Amino acid sequence: MLRTTFISIISVIFCMNLSYAQGCVAIRGNGACGGSMSNLIELSKSEITVFSSFRYFKSFRHFRGDVEEHDRILNGTQVINISSFLDLGISYGISNRVFLTSVLPIVFHIRSSMYEHGGNPPNGLGDRNETSSSGLSDLRFSINYWLLEPGSKNYNYSLGFGVKLPTGDSNYKADFYNQGPDKNETLKSVVDQSIQPGDGGFGLTLDLQTYHLINNHFGINGSLYYLFNIEETNGILTRSGSSEFSCPDQYALRIGSFYNFDNGFNLYLGSRLEGVPAEDLIGGSSGYRRPGYAVSIEPGIGYNVNNVSVNLSFPFAMYRNRTQSVSDKERTISTGVYRHGDAAFADYLINFSVGYRFAKAGNHGDMEVKEVFKNI
């Protein structure tokens, strides 16, 4: 029982639920590990963890800056994105302190709008229709290293590096209605950036993770993740043909506290910041993107039995900001008229994950856990 409650400590906050999805701001699921950190924490040499995580959201609230445009819902012109993400992953322990992780992400999107299908009223047809996309997203691989020997202290820090491959379709096309000069044609064209399965760029990832046990029931933990997209744009023109899609950076920061019970259940309460910057840290930042970020409060619950870990969390957005993009700033300078695009955000997300650790025969980690609690 001691071992299972300790396993639950790390599971809720770490990378198993880095669910970057906030609607029209194209924050994709690029968690550094993407799996059940509860099993990774004790992953010994040659041991394997398999995991799956599911994320869901519905975005419909439009923001320009941090000001919500309430009229969009009142007038029925809001864009609605319904997105689901399924990550399938596996981790392998090279040693007690080093592990490799690969994640196979699959996405499902439905986007409902008026402006893409004839235009918003009063100048358009006011005909709401849907586009959708699905399939493989961008594969992710990472290597992580615990700075301290697991079990030697009541705290630890992990440093991880990884790559993101452009395996997802970044030129996904679907039917758009009420097109053409007379708005009576149905044409197949590229879907919005927010529901493209991939961003078309090769990326490098950096993640930091930490936990600190206060006692055998309570502790704090956190994670920081950043995706460096190397390419500036992916060569795919937007539906209007005015520019190419950008390959933006992404980031996420999470911190929280947990309480674990002796029966295997645990509770978590934390906060998260996640977003897409207007300008990348490496290379240029041209092309079409919707930068922005969201700050959320995140309650969660988990349960662990034997080598199985199950977790559920519900991040609720407390603050949302669609920041000004590089193209917005350039158009503001060139025209003398202030330009600031909008984006739709979700009220909440649903994150669910399950992981299973294939432990070595006779290796249950009990001694390591007891050694940890000696230091508390």
Stockholm file with secondary structure:
# STOCKHOLM 1.0

chainA/1-376         MLRTTFISIISVIFCMNLSYAQGCVAIRGNGACGGSMSNLIELSKSEITVFSSFRYFKSFRHFRGDVEEHDRILNGTQVINISSFLDLGISYGISNRVFLTSVLPIVFHIRSSMYEHGGNPPNGLGDRNETSSSGLSDLRFSINYWLLEPGSKNYNYSLGFGVKLPTGDSNYKADFYNQGPDKNETLKSVVDQSIQPGDGGFGLTLDLQTYHLINNHFGINGSLYYLFNIEETNGILTRSGSSEFSCPDQYALRIGSFYNFDNGFNLYLGSRLEGVPAEDLIGGSSGYRRPGYAVSIEPGIGYNVNNVSVNLSFPFAMYRNRTQSVSDKERTISTGVYRHGDAAFADYLINFSVGYRFAKAGNHGDMEVKEVFKNI
#=GR chainA/1-376 SS CHHHHHHHHHHTTSGGGCCCCBTTBCCCCCCSSCSCHHHHTTCCTTCEEEEEEEEEEEEEEEEEBTEECTHHHHHTCCCEEEEEEEEEEEEEESSSSEEEEEEEEEEEEEEEESTTTTCSTTTSCCCCEEEEEEEECCCEEEEEEESSCTTSSSEEEEEEEEEECCCSCSSCEEEEEEETTTTCEEEEEECCGGGCSCCCCCEEEEEEEEEEESSSSEEEEEEEEEEEECCSEEEEECTTSSSEEECCCEEEEEEEEEEECTTSEEEEEEEEEEEECSSCSSSCCCSBCCCEEEEEEEEEEEEEETTEEEEEECCEEEEEEBCCCHHHHHHHHHHSSCCCCCEEEEEEEEEEEEEEEECCTTCCCHHHHHHHHHTC
#=GC SS_cons         CHHHHHHHHHHTTSGGGCCCCBTTBCCCCCCSSCSCHHHHTTCCTTCEEEEEEEEEEEEEEEEEBTEECTHHHHHTCCCEEEEEEEEEEEEEESSSSEEEEEEEEEEEEEEEESTTTTCSTTTSCCCCEEEEEEEECCCEEEEEEESSCTTSSSEEEEEEEEEECCCSCSSCEEEEEEETTTTCEEEEEECCGGGCSCCCCCEEEEEEEEEEESSSSEEEEEEEEEEEECCSEEEEECTTSSSEEECCCEEEEEEEEEEECTTSEEEEEEEEEEEECSSCSSSCCCSBCCCEEEEEEEEEEEEEETTEEEEEECCEEEEEEBCCCHHHHHHHHHHSSCCCCCEEEEEEEEEEEEEEEECCTTCCCHHHHHHHHHTC
//
